[in-house]
Amino acid sequence: MKMAILSGLGKLAGLIDLPGSSVDPKLVQELLAKLAIVIALIVISGLLVGVLLVGALYAGYSALLYYDMPQASAMAITGLSAALITAILVVVAIQQARRLSEMPSRIMRRPSLLPSNDIGHGAIAVADAFIQGLLTRRVHTESK
């Protein structure tokens, strides 16, 4: 997943400098700034959540021992709780990484505001419009 994100960003960065490119450099700059902010927030949040989870698991383990649960059972319950919490956090992280990996393709699909001198760009725009027309289903009703 990480390689797909880096690959997409690399392609996006390479296409910015092409003449007639439909990539808006301001959007790419905004994407990279937001990406840096997200990474910093993930690191800070991860540390704080880790501290809170360790404290909560220790408190739960201590409570189980306080109410006379055998030590092995208390360790098993605490371990399973930690595994469940880890699995949930991994699923959330994967979903967010997928959303982030889709962002470069959304930026690339933005139509260019400047006219292009490239013949291929016009052909691609016509083909894209044709495909969009095929995929858009219109329902025609006849009145009698």
C-alpha positions in Angstrom: 0.0 0.0 0.0 2.8 2.4 0.9 4.6 1.8 -2.4 1.3 2.5 -4.3 1.0 5.9 -2.6 4.6 6.7 -3.2 4.4 5.6 -6.8 1.2 7.7 -7.4 2.9 10.8 -5.9 6.0 10.2 -8.0 4.0 10.0 -11.2 2.0 13.1 -10.1 5.2 15.1 -9.4 6.6 14.1 -12.8 3.5 15.2 -14.7 3.4 18.7 -13.2 6.3 19.8 -15.4 4.9 18.6 -18.7 3.6 21.2 -21.0 -0.1 21.2 -21.4 -0.5 19.2 -18.2 -3.9 19.3 -16.6 -2.4 19.0 -13.1 -2.8 22.1 -11.0 0.5 22.7 -9.1 -1.4 24.5 -6.3 -3.4 21.4 -5.7 -0.3 19.2 -5.6 1.3 21.6 -3.2 -1.9 21.5 -1.0 -1.8 17.7 -1.2 1.8 17.5 0.0 1.2 20.0 2.8 -1.8 18.0 4.0 0.1 14.8 3.7 2.9 16.2 6.0 0.3 17.4 8.5 -1.5 14.0 8.5 1.8 12.2 9.0 2.7 14.4 12.0 -0.7 14.0 13.5 -0.6 10.2 13.0 2.7 10.0 14.9 1.6 12.2 17.7 -1.8 10.5 18.0 -0.3 7.1 17.8 2.0 7.9 20.7 -0.8 9.3 22.9 -3.2 6.5 22.0 -0.5 3.9 22.8 0.1 5.4 26.2 -3.7 5.5 26.9 -4.2 1.9 25.8 -1.3 0.6 27.9 -2.7 2.4 30.9 -6.2 1.1 30.2 -5.0 -2.5 29.7 -3.0 -2.3 32.9 -5.9 -0.9 34.8 -8.2 -3.7 33.4 -5.6 -6.3 34.3 -5.2 -4.9 37.8 -9.0 -4.8 38.3 -9.3 -8.5 37.2 -6.7 -9.5 39.7 -8.3 -7.4 42.4 -11.6 -9.2 41.9 -9.9 -12.6 42.4 -9.6 -13.8 38.8 -6.8 -16.2 38.3 -3.6 -14.6 36.8 -3.6 -16.7 33.6 -7.2 -15.8 32.9 -6.6 -12.1 33.5 -3.6 -12.2 31.2 -5.6 -14.0 28.5 -8.4 -11.5 28.7 -6.0 -8.6 28.6 -4.0 -10.1 25.7 -7.2 -10.7 23.7 -8.3 -7.2 24.3 -5.0 -5.8 23.2 -5.2 -7.9 20.0 -8.7 -6.7 19.2 -7.8 -3.1 19.7 -4.7 -3.5 17.5 -6.8 -5.2 14.8 -9.3 -2.3 14.8 -6.6 0.3 14.6 -5.0 -1.6 11.7 -8.3 -1.7 9.8 -8.8 2.1 10.3 -5.2 2.8 9.2 -5.6 0.7 6.0 -8.9 2.6 5.1 -7.2 5.9 5.5 -4.2 4.9 3.4 -6.6 3.8 0.6 -8.3 7.2 0.7 -5.0 8.9 0.6 -3.8 6.8 -2.3 -6.9 7.7 -4.4 -6.2 11.5 -4.0 -3.6 11.8 -6.7 -5.9 10.2 -9.3 -8.6 12.6 -8.3 -6.3 15.5 -8.9 -5.2 14.1 -12.3 -8.8 13.9 -13.5 -9.4 17.6 -13.0 -10.0 19.3 -16.4 -7.4 21.8 -17.5 -8.4 25.4 -17.4 -5.7 26.3 -20.1 -6.1 25.3 -23.7 -3.7 22.6 -24.8 -1.7 22.5 -28.0 -1.1 18.8 -27.7 -3.1 16.8 -30.3 -3.1 13.7 -28.0 -4.7 15.7 -25.2 -7.7 16.5 -27.5 -8.0 12.8 -28.5 -7.9 11.7 -24.9 -10.6 14.3 -23.9 -12.8 13.0 -26.8 -12.3 9.4 -25.7 -13.0 10.3 -22.1 -16.2 12.1 -23.0 -17.3 9.1 -25.1 -16.6 6.6 -22.3 -18.5 8.9 -19.8 -21.4 9.0 -22.2 -21.5 5.2 -22.4 -21.3 4.8 -18.7 -24.0 7.4 -18.0 -27.3 5.6 -18.3 -30.3 7.8 -19.3 -33.8 6.5 -19.0 -36.1 7.7 -21.8 -39.8 7.5 -21.2 -42.4 8.0 -23.9 -45.7 9.5 -23.1 -48.8 8.4 -25.0 
